[in-house]
Amino acid sequence: MIIEYHRPNTLEEALSLLARSDVKTLPLGGGTRLNQPSQERFAVVDLQTLGLNMLERRGNTWALGAMLTLQAFLESPGISPALEVAIRHEASYNLRQVATLAGTLVSADGRSPFATILLALDALLELKSVATPSEWISLGDFLPVRAQRLSGRLITNVTLPSNARLAYESVARTPVDLPIVCAALAQWPSGRVRLAIGGFGDAPALAFDGPESGGLEVAARDVFTGAGDEWASAEYRQDVAATLAKRCLLSVTS
């Protein structure tokens, strides 16, 4: 339940509100999660007037504001076709119009295509607070400790490489369902290969990061050891993950 609504005009004001200890205060981006019914009482800080929707391509890097919507990123010139597919898989058109990059990552679980593909790209997040003006953290380090790292802090920017070759594959019960298994693979001009696997648990998992692709399928299988649930058995997920990893590698090397 939202008990207070604030709409600051400056980033400093927003950070001061988020640093309060007397009332739980959360940032409000697109509102796709915070506007859902809840018994928890909290205040919100609306970020829409802070100009955090930047979208720039700086050399080999995408520099993205945390409030950039998924649809705006999807429509940006030069975006990878694999990234387009993952964003479309993440949410419907209407939700993509309001869902923000940071909000999607903060609320993502293991079945999030967007979080999976950004994990493969080794995305970096900029966190700011009143006490620590700027701190950069990799998405892989951030996902397991989101609640702790965001206490009193705000994601302001997201950066990811624009020069990596990228592939995304998934298996779901229907085309509109979130994946039972998905795989995203990035390959840099240097030869570095990074594989992320999604479809289970609280967050997607980094399966592989190395200078070459040897052992990729084994690494994909290892992610889903014991990963059975009502959607699929662990054995099924292991087999599919290995197959999708192979397809991704063939896609970026062909």
C-alpha positions as CSV (number, residue, x, y, z in Angstrom):
1,M,0.0,0.0,0.0
2,I,1.4,3.4,-1.1
3,I,1.2,5.7,1.9
4,E,3.2,8.6,0.5
5,Y,3.9,9.9,-3.0
6,H,6.8,12.2,-3.8
7,R,7.8,13.6,-7.2
8,P,11.2,15.4,-6.8
9,N,12.7,17.7,-9.3
10,T,16.3,16.9,-8.6
11,L,18.3,13.7,-8.2
12,E,19.7,14.9,-4.9
13,E,16.1,15.3,-3.5
14,A,15.2,11.8,-4.7
15,L,18.3,10.3,-3.0
16,S,17.5,12.1,0.2
17,L,14.0,10.7,0.3
18,L,15.3,7.2,-0.4
19,A,17.8,7.5,2.4
20,R,15.1,8.0,5.0
21,S,15.0,5.4,7.8
22,D,11.6,6.3,9.4
23,V,9.5,5.0,6.5
24,K,10.3,2.5,3.8
25,T,10.7,4.4,0.6
26,L,11.0,2.9,-2.9
27,P,11.8,4.4,-6.3
28,L,8.8,4.5,-8.8
29,G,9.7,4.0,-12.4
30,G,7.0,2.6,-14.7
31,G,5.0,1.3,-11.7
32,T,4.3,-2.1,-13.2
33,R,5.2,-3.8,-9.9
34,L,4.7,-1.2,-7.2
35,N,1.2,-0.4,-8.3
36,Q,0.1,-4.0,-7.7
37,P,-2.0,-4.6,-4.6
38,S,0.1,-5.2,-1.4
39,Q,-0.4,-5.2,2.3
40,E,3.1,-3.7,2.8
41,R,3.1,0.0,3.6
42,F,5.7,2.1,1.8
43,A,6.4,5.5,0.3
44,V,7.3,6.0,-3.4
45,V,9.6,8.5,-5.1
46,D,8.5,9.1,-8.7
47,L,11.5,9.5,-10.9
48,Q,9.9,10.6,-14.2
49,T,11.1,14.2,-14.0
50,L,14.8,13.5,-13.3
51,G,15.9,13.0,-16.9
52,L,17.1,9.4,-16.4
53,N,15.9,8.2,-19.8
54,M,19.1,8.8,-21.7
55,L,20.0,6.6,-24.7
56,E,23.4,7.1,-26.3
57,R,25.8,5.0,-28.2
58,R,29.4,6.0,-27.2
59,G,31.9,4.1,-29.4
60,N,31.5,0.4,-28.5
61,T,29.2,1.1,-25.5
62,W,25.5,1.7,-25.0
63,A,24.9,4.3,-22.3
64,L,21.3,4.0,-21.1
65,G,19.4,5.9,-18.4
66,A,17.7,3.7,-15.8
67,M,14.3,5.2,-16.7
68,L,14.5,4.4,-20.4
69,T,11.6,2.2,-21.2
70,L,12.0,-1.2,-22.8
71,Q,10.0,-0.1,-25.9
72,A,12.2,3.0,-26.4
73,F,15.3,0.8,-26.2
74,L,13.7,-1.8,-28.5
75,E,13.1,1.0,-31.1
76,S,16.6,2.4,-31.0
77,P,18.7,2.2,-34.2
78,G,21.5,-0.3,-34.2
79,I,20.1,-2.6,-31.5
80,S,21.0,-6.3,-31.9
81,P,18.3,-8.5,-33.3
82,A,18.9,-10.9,-30.5
83,L,18.3,-8.1,-28.0
84,E,15.1,-7.2,-29.8
85,V,13.8,-10.8,-29.5
86,A,14.6,-10.9,-25.7
87,I,12.9,-7.6,-25.0
88,R,9.8,-8.7,-26.9
89,H,9.8,-11.9,-25.0
90,E,10.1,-10.0,-21.7
91,A,6.8,-8.2,-21.8
92,S,3.9,-7.3,-24.0
93,Y,3.8,-4.0,-26.1
94,N,1.7,-2.2,-23.5
95,L,3.9,-3.2,-20.6
96,R,7.1,-2.3,-22.6
97,Q,5.7,1.2,-23.0
98,V,6.0,1.8,-19.2
99,A,8.5,-0.8,-17.9
100,T,11.9,0.7,-17.3
101,L,15.3,-0.9,-17.7
102,A,16.2,-0.6,-14.0
103,G,12.7,-1.6,-12.8
104,T,12.8,-4.7,-15.0
105,L,16.2,-5.8,-13.6
106,V,15.3,-5.1,-10.0
107,S,12.1,-7.2,-10.3
108,A,13.5,-9.9,-12.6
109,D,13.4,-13.5,-11.6
110,G,15.2,-16.4,-13.2
111,R,12.7,-16.5,-16.1
112,S,13.5,-13.0,-17.3
113,P,14.8,-12.9,-20.9
114,F,16.0,-9.3,-20.5
115,A,18.0,-10.0,-17.4
116,T,19.4,-13.1,-19.0
117,I,20.7,-11.3,-22.1
118,L,22.1,-8.3,-20.1
119,L,23.9,-10.8,-17.9
120,A,25.5,-12.3,-21.0
121,L,26.5,-8.8,-22.0
122,D,28.1,-8.2,-18.6
123,A,26.1,-5.0,-18.1
124,L,27.2,-2.5,-15.5
125,L,24.8,-0.6,-13.3
126,E,25.5,2.8,-11.7
127,L,24.2,3.1,-8.1
128,K,24.0,6.5,-6.4
129,S,23.1,7.5,-2.8
130,V,23.5,10.4,-0.5
131,A,26.5,8.8,1.2
132,T,28.2,7.3,-2.0
133,P,27.5,9.6,-5.0
134,S,28.5,6.9,-7.6
135,E,29.3,3.2,-7.6
136,W,29.4,0.8,-10.5
137,I,28.5,-2.8,-10.1
138,S,28.2,-5.6,-12.6
139,L,24.7,-7.1,-13.1
140,G,26.1,-10.5,-12.1
141,D,27.2,-9.2,-8.8
142,F,24.0,-7.1,-8.3
143,L,21.3,-9.7,-8.9
144,P,21.9,-12.0,-5.9
145,V,22.0,-9.1,-3.4
146,R,19.5,-6.6,-4.9
147,A,17.7,-5.9,-1.7
148,Q,20.8,-5.1,0.3
149,R,22.5,-3.1,-2.5
150,L,19.5,-0.9,-3.2
151,S,18.8,0.1,0.4
152,G,19.0,3.9,0.2
153,R,20.4,3.7,-3.3
154,L,19.1,4.3,-6.8
155,I,20.1,2.8,-10.2
156,T,20.8,5.8,-12.4
157,N,22.5,4.3,-15.5
158,V,23.1,1.1,-17.3
159,T,26.0,0.4,-19.7
160,L,26.6,-2.5,-22.0
161,P,28.8,-3.3,-25.0
162,S,27.5,-2.6,-28.5
163,N,30.3,-4.4,-30.3
164,A,29.6,-7.9,-29.0
165,R,27.9,-10.5,-31.3
166,L,24.8,-11.7,-29.5
167,A,22.5,-14.6,-29.7
168,Y,19.3,-15.5,-27.8
169,E,17.3,-18.8,-27.8
170,S,14.5,-20.0,-25.7
171,V,11.9,-22.7,-25.1
172,A,8.5,-22.0,-23.6
173,R,5.1,-23.7,-23.4
174,T,3.6,-21.1,-25.8
175,P,5.2,-18.2,-27.7
176,V,3.8,-15.7,-25.2
177,D,4.9,-17.6,-22.1
178,L,8.1,-16.7,-20.2
179,P,10.8,-19.3,-20.9
180,I,11.2,-22.7,-19.2
181,V,14.8,-22.4,-20.5
182,C,16.5,-19.5,-22.2
183,A,20.1,-18.9,-23.2
184,A,22.0,-15.8,-24.2
185,L,25.5,-15.7,-25.5
186,A,27.8,-12.7,-26.2
187,Q,31.1,-13.0,-28.1
188,W,33.5,-10.0,-28.1
189,P,35.9,-9.2,-31.0
190,S,38.7,-10.4,-28.7
191,G,37.2,-13.9,-28.7
192,R,35.7,-13.7,-25.1
193,V,32.5,-15.7,-24.8
194,R,30.0,-15.2,-22.1
195,L,26.9,-17.4,-21.7
196,A,23.9,-16.8,-19.4
197,I,21.1,-19.3,-18.7
198,G,17.6,-18.4,-17.5
199,G,14.3,-20.2,-16.8
200,F,14.6,-21.1,-13.1
201,G,15.1,-19.7,-9.7
202,D,15.4,-16.1,-8.4
203,A,17.7,-14.8,-11.1
204,P,19.3,-16.0,-14.4
205,A,22.8,-17.6,-13.9
206,L,26.1,-17.0,-15.5
207,A,27.2,-20.3,-17.0
208,F,30.4,-19.5,-18.8
209,D,32.8,-16.6,-19.2
210,G,36.1,-17.3,-20.9
211,P,38.5,-16.5,-23.8
212,E,37.1,-19.4,-25.9
213,S,34.1,-21.6,-26.1
214,G,35.5,-25.0,-25.0
215,G,33.2,-26.6,-22.4
216,L,30.2,-24.4,-23.2
217,E,27.6,-27.1,-23.3
218,V,28.8,-28.8,-20.1
219,A,28.7,-25.4,-18.4
220,A,25.1,-24.9,-19.6
221,R,24.1,-28.3,-18.2
222,D,25.7,-27.6,-14.8
223,V,23.5,-24.6,-14.2
224,F,20.4,-26.7,-14.0
225,T,21.6,-29.5,-11.7
226,G,18.6,-30.0,-9.4
227,A,16.6,-27.4,-11.1
228,G,13.3,-29.2,-11.3
229,D,9.9,-27.6,-10.6
230,E,6.2,-27.8,-11.8
231,W,7.3,-26.5,-15.2
232,A,10.0,-29.0,-16.1
233,S,12.4,-31.6,-14.7
234,A,16.0,-30.8,-14.0
235,E,17.1,-33.4,-16.6
236,Y,14.9,-31.7,-19.3
237,R,16.3,-28.3,-18.5
238,Q,19.8,-29.6,-18.6
239,D,19.3,-31.1,-22.1
240,V,17.6,-28.0,-23.4
241,A,20.2,-25.7,-22.0
242,A,23.0,-27.5,-23.7
243,T,21.1,-27.5,-27.0
244,L,20.3,-23.8,-26.8
245,A,23.9,-22.9,-25.8
246,K,25.1,-24.8,-28.9
247,R,22.6,-23.0,-31.1
248,C,23.7,-19.6,-29.7
249,L,27.4,-20.4,-30.4
250,L,26.6,-21.4,-33.9
251,S,24.7,-18.2,-34.4
252,V,27.5,-15.9,-33.4
253,T,30.2,-17.8,-35.2
254,S,28.5,-18.5,-38.5
